Amino acid sequence: MNTKKISFIAYLSIGCILLSLLLYGIDFLVFRDAHTLFLYLMSSLAFLPLEIFIVVLIIERVVDQSERKAKLQKLNMVLGAFFNDVGNHLLRGLLENFDNKAEISKHFNLKDSWVKKNFRPPPSTPIN
């Protein structure tokens, strides 16, 4: 992390703590009931670990999954572009090294007379 981001987080934390103290102070000045104020403070502190659990574990995983899905989509685009440009030449070159090229060729169903419009891109399915 850079120092600019750390200082922003530090300032934000200090600001939130000061705002909380100000609001608790206003509450005490208005209602003059320290006992109830302390009970609300303790219940808020007791709920804090659950809030941390929800934010860190659940929301972080949702964000991580969406980032992973975006990376896989980008990888699929790169792979598609690669095989679109290189794939046919690569397959033709590899096919020359096999003894049973006629049998393999009929599974590919490629013809020398094909032009670019005869090739259809595969459906975009993510790589697992």
MDAnalysis code that builds the backbone (N, CA, C; Angstrom):
import MDAnalysis as mda
import numpy as np

u = mda.Universe.empty(384, n_residues=128, atom_resindex=np.repeat(np.arange(128), 3), trajectory=True)
u.add_TopologyAttr("name", ["N", "CA", "C"] * 128)
u.add_TopologyAttr("resid", np.arange(1, 129))
u.add_TopologyAttr("resname", ["MET", "ASN", "THR", "LYS", "LYS", "ILE", "SER", "PHE", "ILE", "ALA", "TYR", "LEU", "SER", "ILE", "GLY", "CYS", "ILE", "LEU", "LEU", "SER", "LEU", "LEU", "LEU", "TYR", "GLY", "ILE", "ASP", "PHE", "LEU", "VAL", "PHE", "ARG", "ASP", "ALA", "HIS", "THR", "LEU", "PHE", "LEU", "TYR", "LEU", "MET", "SER", "SER", "LEU", "ALA", "PHE", "LEU", "PRO", "LEU", "GLU", "ILE", "PHE", "ILE", "VAL", "VAL", "LEU", "ILE", "ILE", "GLU", "ARG", "VAL", "VAL", "ASP", "GLN", "SER", "GLU", "ARG", "LYS", "ALA", "LYS", "LEU", "GLN", "LYS", "LEU", "ASN", "MET", "VAL", "LEU", "GLY", "ALA", "PHE", "PHE", "ASN", "ASP", "VAL", "GLY", "ASN", "HIS", "LEU", "LEU", "ARG", "GLY", "LEU", "LEU", "GLU", "ASN", "PHE", "ASP", "ASN", "LYS", "ALA", "GLU", "ILE", "SER", "LYS", "HIS", "PHE", "ASN", "LEU", "LYS", "ASP", "SER", "TRP", "VAL", "LYS", "LYS", "ASN", "PHE", "ARG", "PRO", "PRO", "PRO", "SER", "THR", "PRO", "ILE", "ASN"])
u.atoms.positions = np.array([
    [0.847, -1.189, 0.000],
    [0.000, 0.000, 0.000],
    [0.880, 1.235, 0.000],
    [0.410, 2.233, -0.683],
    [1.179, 3.461, -0.666],
    [0.771, 4.315, 0.538],
    [1.632, 5.272, 0.870],
    [1.390, 6.083, 2.069],
    [0.164, 6.971, 1.927],
    [-0.159, 7.365, 0.702],
    [-1.340, 8.212, 0.502],
    [-2.608, 7.459, 0.890],
    [-2.683, 6.172, 0.505],
    [-3.855, 5.376, 0.832],
    [-3.914, 5.092, 2.335],
    [-2.771, 4.815, 2.934],
    [-2.747, 4.551, 4.372],
    [-3.163, 5.798, 5.141],
    [-2.679, 6.945, 4.734],
    [-3.051, 8.161, 5.450],
    [-4.545, 8.457, 5.282],
    [-5.102, 8.158, 4.115],
    [-6.535, 8.351, 3.926],
    [-7.319, 7.434, 4.857],
    [-6.903, 6.179, 4.966],
    [-7.576, 5.232, 5.851],
    [-7.428, 5.667, 7.304],
    [-6.257, 6.155, 7.679],
    [-6.044, 6.632, 9.052],
    [-6.934, 7.837, 9.344],
    [-6.976, 8.786, 8.406],
    [-7.837, 9.962, 8.604],
    [-9.308, 9.572, 8.663],
    [-9.711, 8.654, 7.821],
    [-11.096, 8.200, 7.831],
    [-11.435, 7.511, 9.155],
    [-10.534, 6.682, 9.666],
    [-10.763, 5.994, 10.943],
    [-10.871, 6.987, 12.095],
    [-9.948, 7.916, 12.150],
    [-9.978, 8.930, 13.214],
    [-11.243, 9.769, 13.111],
    [-11.619, 10.141, 11.887],
    [-12.845, 10.921, 11.693],
    [-14.089, 10.159, 12.153],
    [-14.154, 8.871, 11.849],
    [-15.309, 8.069, 12.270],
    [-15.372, 7.934, 13.788],
    [-14.216, 7.731, 14.419],
    [-14.185, 7.619, 15.889],
    [-14.602, 8.940, 16.525],
    [-14.095, 10.045, 16.011],
    [-14.467, 11.354, 16.559],
    [-15.952, 11.644, 16.347],
    [-16.474, 11.291, 15.188],
    [-17.898, 11.489, 14.929],
    [-18.737, 10.639, 15.886],
    [-18.303, 9.417, 16.129],
    [-19.017, 8.553, 17.064],
    [-19.001, 9.144, 18.474],
    [-17.833, 9.610, 18.906],
    [-17.742, 10.242, 20.235],
    [-18.628, 11.483, 20.314],
    [-18.673, 12.278, 19.253],
    [-19.522, 13.467, 19.227],
    [-20.995, 13.087, 19.349],
    [-21.418, 12.054, 18.594],
    [-22.819, 11.639, 18.648],
    [-23.178, 11.058, 20.014],
    [-22.276, 10.273, 20.606],
    [-22.538, 9.767, 21.960],
    [-22.575, 10.911, 22.975],
    [-21.717, 11.916, 22.775],
    [-21.724, 13.080, 23.663],
    [-23.031, 13.858, 23.560],
    [-23.525, 14.051, 22.339],
    [-24.811, 14.736, 22.142],
    [-25.934, 13.940, 22.781],
    [-25.891, 12.613, 22.617],
    [-26.909, 11.754, 23.224],
    [-26.900, 11.910, 24.745],
    [-25.703, 11.954, 25.339],
    [-25.623, 12.108, 26.793],
    [-26.121, 13.480, 27.238],
    [-25.783, 14.523, 26.469],
    [-26.230, 15.866, 26.829],
    [-27.746, 16.013, 26.729],
    [-28.351, 15.353, 25.759],
    [-29.793, 15.481, 25.563],
    [-30.554, 14.662, 26.587],
    [-30.178, 13.392, 26.772],
    [-30.978, 12.496, 27.607],
    [-30.441, 12.318, 29.023],
    [-29.192, 12.650, 29.289],
    [-28.575, 12.542, 30.613],
    [-28.757, 11.145, 31.223],
    [-28.579, 10.131, 30.402],
    [-28.749, 8.753, 30.878],
    [-27.529, 7.936, 30.439],
    [-26.517, 7.938, 31.298],
    [-25.266, 7.239, 30.975],
    [-25.462, 5.731, 30.942],
    [-26.356, 5.207, 31.775],
    [-26.581, 3.764, 31.835],
    [-27.110, 3.225, 30.494],
    [-28.147, 3.858, 29.947],
    [-28.709, 3.424, 28.667],
    [-27.702, 3.644, 27.536],
    [-26.992, 4.769, 27.597],
    [-25.973, 5.048, 26.591],
    [-24.893, 3.969, 26.601],
    [-24.467, 3.541, 27.789],
    [-23.459, 2.489, 27.916],
    [-23.994, 1.158, 27.392],
    [-25.275, 0.865, 27.648],
    [-25.865, -0.378, 27.136],
    [-25.889, -0.387, 25.611],
    [-26.263, 0.750, 25.000],
    [-26.251, 0.832, 23.532],
    [-24.829, 0.702, 22.981],
    [-23.873, 1.310, 23.666],
    [-22.484, 1.206, 23.245],
    [-22.011, -0.244, 23.295],
    [-22.325, -0.952, 24.359],
    [-21.902, -2.344, 24.499],
    [-22.611, -3.240, 23.478],
    [-23.891, -2.982, 23.218],
    [-24.579, -3.807, 22.219],
    [-24.007, -3.559, 20.827],
    [-23.614, -2.325, 20.556],
    [-22.974, -2.029, 19.268],
    [-21.621, -2.725, 19.161],
    [-20.855, -2.713, 20.239],
    [-19.565, -3.396, 20.231],
    [-19.730, -4.911, 20.132],
    [-20.792, -5.431, 20.740],
    [-21.035, -6.869, 20.668],
    [-21.406, -7.298, 19.251],
    [-22.040, -6.425, 18.497],
    [-22.442, -6.745, 17.128],
    [-21.298, -6.566, 16.137],
    [-20.236, -5.888, 16.553],
    [-19.115, -5.591, 15.665],
    [-18.459, -6.831, 15.058],
    [-18.170, -7.900, 15.804],
    [-17.576, -9.092, 15.157],
    [-18.473, -9.696, 14.077],
    [-19.783, -9.663, 14.270],
    [-20.692, -10.175, 13.258],
    [-20.656, -9.301, 12.001],
    [-20.581, -8.000, 12.168],
    [-20.467, -7.101, 11.022],
    [-19.172, -7.356, 10.264],
    [-18.088, -7.554, 11.002],
    [-16.800, -7.847, 10.364],
    [-16.891, -9.159, 9.599],
    [-17.527, -10.166, 10.193],
    [-17.701, -11.449, 9.530],
    [-18.464, -11.285, 8.221],
    [-19.540, -10.532, 8.258],
    [-20.364, -10.343, 7.066],
    [-19.576, -9.617, 5.981],
    [-18.902, -8.556, 6.351],
    [-18.191, -7.757, 5.354],
    [-16.984, -8.506, 4.800],
    [-16.144, -9.023, 5.680],
    [-14.886, -9.607, 5.235],
    [-15.091, -10.944, 4.546],
    [-15.822, -11.840, 5.147],
    [-15.910, -13.184, 4.604],
    [-16.914, -13.320, 3.467],
    [-18.063, -12.750, 3.603],
    [-19.105, -12.966, 2.602],
    [-18.954, -12.011, 1.422],
    [-18.895, -10.721, 1.671],
    [-18.819, -9.751, 0.582],
    [-17.496, -9.884, -0.166],
    [-16.413, -10.142, 0.544],
    [-15.114, -10.314, -0.105],
    [-15.124, -11.501, -1.064],
    [-15.785, -12.573, -0.681],
    [-15.866, -13.741, -1.572],
    [-16.710, -13.450, -2.804],
    [-17.779, -12.692, -2.630],
    [-18.607, -12.333, -3.784],
    [-17.803, -11.482, -4.756],
    [-17.058, -10.521, -4.241],
    [-16.230, -9.666, -5.092],
    [-15.135, -10.498, -5.762],
    [-14.540, -11.420, -5.017],
    [-13.485, -12.272, -5.566],
    [-14.014, -13.153, -6.693],
    [-15.218, -13.703, -6.527],
    [-15.804, -14.527, -7.581],
    [-16.090, -13.721, -8.837],
    [-16.584, -12.503, -8.677],
    [-16.864, -11.684, -9.860],
    [-15.561, -11.287, -10.565],
    [-14.499, -11.032, -9.805],
    [-13.208, -10.728, -10.418],
    [-12.661, -11.948, -11.148],
    [-12.812, -13.128, -10.556],
    [-12.338, -14.355, -11.187],
    [-13.100, -14.615, -12.489],
    [-14.413, -14.356, -12.466],
    [-15.217, -14.547, -13.676],
    [-14.777, -13.577, -14.769],
    [-14.476, -12.345, -14.397],
    [-14.011, -11.359, -15.379],
    [-12.661, -11.771, -15.960],
    [-11.765, -12.295, -15.117],
    [-10.468, -12.757, -15.615],
    [-10.635, -13.921, -16.577],
    [-11.536, -14.852, -16.256],
    [-11.767, -15.987, -17.142],
    [-12.338, -15.534, -18.482],
    [-13.207, -14.545, -18.461],
    [-13.757, -14.018, -19.711],
    [-12.656, -13.407, -20.564],
    [-11.762, -12.654, -19.930],
    [-10.655, -12.054, -20.667],
    [-9.728, -13.140, -21.218],
    [-9.473, -14.175, -20.417],
    [-8.639, -15.277, -20.878],
    [-9.279, -15.981, -22.065],
    [-10.600, -16.176, -22.020],
    [-11.305, -16.790, -23.139],
    [-11.190, -15.938, -24.406],
    [-11.247, -14.624, -24.250],
    [-11.099, -13.744, -25.410],
    [-9.697, -13.867, -25.999],
    [-8.680, -13.914, -25.129],
    [-7.300, -14.043, -25.611],
    [-7.104, -15.385, -26.304],
    [-7.612, -16.461, -25.687],
    [-7.491, -17.779, -26.304],
    [-8.236, -17.836, -27.633],
    [-9.410, -17.253, -27.683],
    [-10.170, -17.232, -28.923],
    [-9.440, -16.479, -30.009],
    [-8.844, -15.341, -29.663],
    [-8.091, -14.567, -30.649],
    [-6.864, -15.349, -31.125],
    [-6.194, -16.023, -30.195],
    [-5.017, -16.811, -30.561],
    [-5.385, -17.929, -31.523],
    [-6.387, -18.723, -31.166],
    [-6.740, -19.848, -32.011],
    [-7.426, -19.405, -33.304],
    [-8.026, -18.236, -33.295],
    [-8.596, -17.711, -34.520],
    [-7.488, -17.387, -35.514],
    [-6.384, -16.827, -35.027],
    [-5.277, -16.448, -35.903],
    [-4.314, -17.593, -36.172],
    [-4.017, -18.392, -35.169],
    [-2.953, -19.388, -35.270],
    [-3.486, -20.812, -35.347],
    [-4.682, -21.050, -34.852],
    [-5.187, -22.398, -34.656],
    [-5.207, -23.273, -35.885],
    [-5.729, -22.772, -36.989],
    [-5.821, -23.601, -38.200],
    [-4.443, -23.961, -38.735],
    [-3.523, -22.997, -38.736],
    [-2.164, -23.285, -39.208],
    [-1.468, -24.261, -38.260],
    [-1.706, -24.093, -36.969],
    [-1.109, -24.991, -35.985],
    [-1.651, -26.412, -36.150],
    [-2.966, -26.541, -36.316],
    [-3.556, -27.867, -36.511],
    [-3.055, -28.515, -37.800],
    [-2.942, -27.728, -38.852],
    [-2.450, -28.264, -40.127],
    [-1.001, -28.736, -39.972],
    [-0.181, -27.964, -39.263],
    [1.215, -28.349, -39.038],
    [1.328, -29.592, -38.168],
    [0.503, -29.675, -37.133],
    [0.525, -30.863, -36.267],
    [0.020, -32.091, -37.003],
    [-0.941, -31.903, -37.870],
    [-1.538, -33.020, -38.592],
    [-0.527, -33.719, -39.503],
    [0.449, -32.967, -39.988],
    [1.471, -33.556, -40.854],
    [2.304, -34.612, -40.133],
    [2.377, -34.562, -38.806],
    [3.210, -35.485, -38.033],
    [2.497, -36.783, -37.665],
    [1.242, -36.924, -37.991],
    [0.493, -38.133, -37.641],
    [0.438, -39.100, -38.832],
    [0.424, -40.393, -38.508],
    [0.349, -41.411, -39.554],
    [-1.054, -41.514, -40.139],
    [-2.087, -41.346, -39.305],
    [-3.476, -41.506, -39.744],
    [-4.143, -40.148, -39.952],
    [-3.516, -39.295, -40.803],
    [-4.046, -37.947, -40.983],
    [-5.406, -37.919, -41.659],
    [-5.701, -38.856, -42.516],
    [-7.004, -38.862, -43.197],
    [-8.125, -39.099, -42.192],
    [-7.896, -40.005, -41.267],
    [-8.919, -40.291, -40.255],
    [-9.108, -39.107, -39.308],
    [-8.024, -38.490, -38.923],
    [-8.104, -37.325, -38.030],
    [-8.762, -36.156, -38.760],
    [-8.429, -35.964, -40.019],
    [-8.969, -34.834, -40.786],
    [-10.477, -34.885, -40.904],
    [-11.037, -36.091, -41.052],
    [-12.495, -36.155, -41.198],
    [-13.213, -35.774, -39.906],
    [-12.540, -35.914, -38.739],
    [-13.137, -35.469, -37.478],
    [-13.142, -33.947, -37.370],
    [-12.154, -33.300, -37.982],
    [-12.112, -31.838, -37.978],
    [-13.124, -31.253, -38.945],
    [-13.430, -31.986, -40.015],
    [-14.391, -31.556, -41.021],
    [-13.980, -30.236, -41.672],
    [-12.674, -30.057, -41.908],
    [-12.168, -28.860, -42.575],
    [-11.903, -29.185, -44.027],
    [-12.206, -28.242, -44.887],
    [-11.971, -28.417, -46.313],
    [-11.076, -27.284, -46.799],
    [-10.274, -27.580, -47.803],
    [-9.374, -26.552, -48.345],
    [-10.138, -25.427, -49.029],
    [-11.359, -25.716, -49.472],
    [-12.130, -24.704, -50.193],
    [-12.840, -23.720, -49.265],
    [-12.739, -23.934, -47.958],
    [-13.429, -23.048, -47.015],
    [-12.804, -21.662, -47.046],
    [-13.670, -20.684, -46.890],
    [-13.226, -19.295, -46.720],
    [-13.560, -18.886, -45.289],
    [-13.197, -17.681, -44.938],
    [-13.329, -17.236, -43.554],
    [-14.765, -17.303, -43.035],
    [-15.745, -17.043, -43.901],
    [-17.133, -17.034, -43.433],
    [-17.654, -18.430, -43.106],
    [-16.962, -19.488, -43.565],
    [-17.377, -20.851, -43.233],
    [-17.060, -21.237, -41.787],
    [-16.153, -20.509, -41.175],
    [-15.767, -20.798, -39.794],
    [-16.703, -20.063, -38.856],
    [-17.278, -20.768, -37.933],
    [-18.105, -20.140, -36.908],
    [-17.366, -20.205, -35.598],
    [-17.341, -19.111, -34.842],
    [-16.663, -19.172, -33.531],
    [-17.454, -20.066, -32.593],
    [-16.763, -20.740, -31.697],
    [-17.462, -21.584, -30.731],
    [-18.255, -20.721, -29.757],
    [-19.281, -21.303, -29.146],
    [-20.023, -20.509, -28.142],
    [-19.104, -20.141, -26.997],
    [-19.315, -18.976, -26.457],
    [-18.412, -18.506, -25.388],
    [-18.774, -19.176, -24.089],
    [-18.032, -20.195, -23.753],
    [-18.202, -20.891, -22.487],
    [-16.947, -20.689, -21.669],
    [-17.084, -20.390, -20.386],
    [-15.896, -20.144, -19.567],
    [-15.093, -21.418, -19.356],
    [-13.799, -21.231, -19.215],
    [-12.896, -22.352, -18.952],
    [-12.945, -22.657, -17.469],
    [-13.110, -23.894, -17.112],
    [-13.153, -24.260, -15.680],
    [-11.795, -24.641, -15.193],
])
